[in-house]
């Protein structure tokens, strides 16, 4: 204990949690600012995975018990697996149902090779 | 994939062993999750354990077909060593990915140049490709949209540096391929 009444673990944990929340926040800003579905999925996976992982690490450090560490590691593992899988499924589904890329996108090799499946009658 | 089937059928476990492994994995995960955080007021209750046994047994009964992982590969210590190394490489890229995207999003001019590129992977096994696709999605500015049967990855890239297929593969895929190849192939 020191003069602010927190242990070192708690201070480090809190710092990690604050950094994590800032990353989560920037992910949300990206969700609003970025132009199309694909870019937004990028922001919401990358920043949110990093942010949430840091929050969990912060919780692990500040609780500092083996139980908390085990739970934290399992949760991090699940987040890593599920968020990337969800991002892949969402973006793939969006592309298949004909959601176009942003106007200023430089290239779309997937549309060149496969075409937008619902786009053949000029729906979009 | 044919190679995958050929290699795993050599070591194919009997169905009841597969179920037993699945049961054990589920039960261990359950115990880890119900293990109380506070050692003072928390205790592992018999009811928790019973529920875990029941659920794990149910999952093991229903999900037999889901266990297609090559177990021999997983008990190989060399794979474990490379998984351990890969963990650090991967963490570094996750950190870089988060920082990179946060920078692009918060920058007033928003320096993005998105596009979907096509790259070819040298990995042959399904597990390896899945892991590669997931790793790509979590790292700087890249998102896997589709993986085809013959190992072509379509990747949405937040900042397309190059339109050349080889160069793009070098920048996006190669940094992980080497490690994943060591782990799974």
Interface residues (C-beta under 8 A of the other chain):
Chain A: X23 X26 X27 X29 X30 X33 X34 X35 X36 X38 X39 X41 X42 X43 X45 X46 X47 X49 X50 X51 X53 X63 X65 X67 X68 X70 X71 X74 X80 X81 X83 X84 X85 X87 X88 X91 X92 X95 X101 X102 X104 X105 X106 X107 X108 X109 X110 X111 X113 X114
Chain B: X29 X32 X33 X35 X36 X37 X38 X39 X94 X95 X97 X98 X99 X100 X101 X102 X104 X105 X106 X110 X112 X113 X114 X115 X116 X117 X118 X133 X134 X135 X137 X138 X139 X140 X141 X143 X144 X145 X146 X154 X156 X158 X160 X163
